[in-house]
Amino acid sequence: LIRVAQFGGEGRPKDFDTILKMLLGNDTTNTDLTFKDQPGNQLAGVDFIIRPLKKNNLILYGQYFGEDGLDPIIDDGWIGAIFPSKRFSLVGLRKSFYRENPLIISMEQVDTFSGEKNITYNHAIYKSGYRYKMMPIGANIDADSKAFKLVISKYFKNNDNLKITASDLKINRNNSPYNPISPYKQNYKELNIKYTKKYKNKYFISIYFSRRDADNISLKKNNIFFDVKSVF
């Protein structure tokens, strides 16, 4: 169970009563507070991992989140359950082969459209929304977007790693000006190939090739990156 609250800041209430209301959940407009008086911006939801096989080499995982407020998720008169409203989700399946030098194959789909335009990760009081320096803290495709990914990752005896990712992305489906990935609707397919070499269990050197069938505001169709990391 996960709950994230963004509150306080210049001109906003941040006294003990505000913090207490936030902790108890008595802080949204459907709890007799006006929009102006609600303490802040919140997300809540669940994430899970299910291992259906005894060998644990098959994993089903996912996330189901919602924005401020509560809506019925099951409401048939016999069974009732409430959940944060304006919901979005992620689901994935991962299978590993071989204990030594494993090969891992995974499929994942994430959809950040909540059913209402430009709601996910955005907020009327906190204008930058659920982001840090204009980049999403949640899914890296940001709001009102959808992505399907197929990932093949192979580890070798010397701990080197080859990772291939094929993606089908539908970015900013509602042309939100707040989406930092793209200010307009954009669909494209992408292929990423990354090879990482481990040296003396301390240094990681990676070469990364990216190919997509459309330009993006931040990246061209073809890109090559080099990355060096050191562990202390």
N, C-alpha and C positions, 0 to 999 in steps of 0.2 A: 504494500500500500504506500503510495507516494502523494505527498501534498506539498506544494511550493507556494509561498506567499511573498509578494513584493509590496512593501508598504513604506510609509515615512517619506522623507525627502522634503525639499523646500516647500513651505506652504501647506503641507499635509499633516494630519494629526499623527502623533507618535508617542503619546503618553501611555501609561500603564493600562488604562481602560481600553485603548485602541488595540494594544498587543493582546490583552485578554480576550477581546471579542474575536480577534483573528484566530487565536488558538482554539477557541470554542466553536468557531464556525458561525458565530452570530454577527456576521459582518458583510452581508450582501444585501442587495436591494429587496430580495424576497424575505428579509427578516425585519421589515418595517424601518429600514434605513433608506434615506434618500441616496441617489447616485453620488451626490456631492459628499455625503458623510461616510460612505463606506471606506474602510481603511485602505484598501488597495486592490491589487490584481492577483488572481490565484489560478492555479492549475491543480488538478487532482486526478488520480487514477490508480491503476494496478499494472504491474508487470509480472510475468510468470515464465518459468521454465519447466517443461514436462519431459521426463525421460521415460518413454514407454517400454524400452527394452532393458533387460537386466545388465547387459554389457555397457550400457550408457553411451553407445556410439551413435545414437539417434536422439536428437533434441528438437522439440517443438517449443518455440518461444514467442512472446508477443507483449504488446503494451496496448492499453485501452485508456484514453485520457479524455477529460472534458474541461471546459472553461467554468467560470463562476456560475453559481446557481445550480439547482437540482431539478431533474426531470425524471419521470418514471421510465425505467428501462424494461421492467416487466409489470404490466398492469392489466391483469385479466380477471380480477375479482377474487381469485383464489390465491395467487402468488403475487406479492408486491415487492418491488425493489426500486430504490431510487439511486441515482448516479449523477455526477456532475453533467451539466447540460453541454450542448454544442460539442459533440464527441468526435474524436479522430483516433486512428489506430495504426498498429504495426503488427505484422505476423511473419514468422520465419520458420524454416525447417533446415536443420543442419545434420549432415551425416559424415562421420569420420571413418577412415579405413586405415588399418595397420596401427599397431601401438608404437612402433619405432618408425621414425621418419614419416609421420602420418600424411595422408591426403585427405583434405576436408572440402566437401562440396556443400554449399548452402544456397537456398533461395529465400528471398525476402521481399515483402511488399509493404510499403508505408503510404498512407493516405492522410494528409493533413487538412482535408476539406471537412468542415464541421457540419455542413448542411446549410450554413449561412455564409454569405460572402464576407471575406476580410475580417473574420472573427478570430480565428486561431492565431495565437501569439501576439495579437494586437490588443490595445487598450486605449480608451478615450482619455484617461487621466495620465497614465504613463505612456507618453507618445512613442517611445522606442519599443514598447511592448516587452515581450519575453526574449530579449536579445542583449548581447553585450558588445558594445562598439559596432552596432548594426549587424552583427552576425547572430543567427539563431542559437539559443542555448538548447533547444529541442532538436528536432530532425533537421539535418543540414540542407534539406530542400526548402525549408521555411514553409510559410502558410499556403493553404489552398493549392497544394501540389501533390503529385503522385509519382512514385518510383517503384519499379520492379528491378531487382538485381539478382544475377546469378554469379556466384563467386566460387572459384576453384583455387585452393591454396595448397601448395606442396612444400613440405619441409624435408631437407636433405641431411645427410649424416653430419655435416659440418655446421648444422644449424642455419644454413642459408635458407631463404624462403622465396618462392615464386608465387605471386598472387595475380590472378587474372579475374577481372570484373567486367561483366557485360550488363549494361543498364539501359532501361527504357524509361525516360523521364518526361513528365508533363509538369512544367514549372509555372507557377502563378496563373492558374486557370481562370482567375477572375480579374486579371489585370490590376492587381493592387499596387499602388505606388509605394507601399511600405515594404514590399518584398525585396531584400537586398541582392538576391540571386539574379533577378531580372525584373525590371519595372513593367514588363508586359508579358502576355501569355507566350510560352515557348515550349515546343515539343522537340525532343531530339534523342537520338540513341548514342551511347558512349561505350567505348572499349578502353579499359585501363590495364596496363601490364606493369607490374612492379617487381623488381628483383632486389632483395636485401641480403647483404653479406655481413655476417657477424665476425668481428676480429678481436681475439683475446678476451672474449666475454665482456667487452667494455665498449667497443665501438661498433656502430651500425651504419653501413654505407649503402644507400639505396639509389637506384636509377628507376625513373618512373616515366612511362610513355602513356599519353592520353590521346585518343582519337575520337572525335565526335562528328556528326553529320551536319552541324550548324554552329555558327559562331555564337558566343555568349558575351555579355557585356564585360566579363572579367577574363574570359579565356577564348582563344582562337580554336580552330578545328583541330590542329595538331600541336601538341605540347610535349616537351621533354623536361623533366625536373631531376635535379640531383639533391640528395639529402644526406647529411652526416650528423649522427647523434652520438653523444658520449654519456655513459652512465657513471654516476659518482656514488 
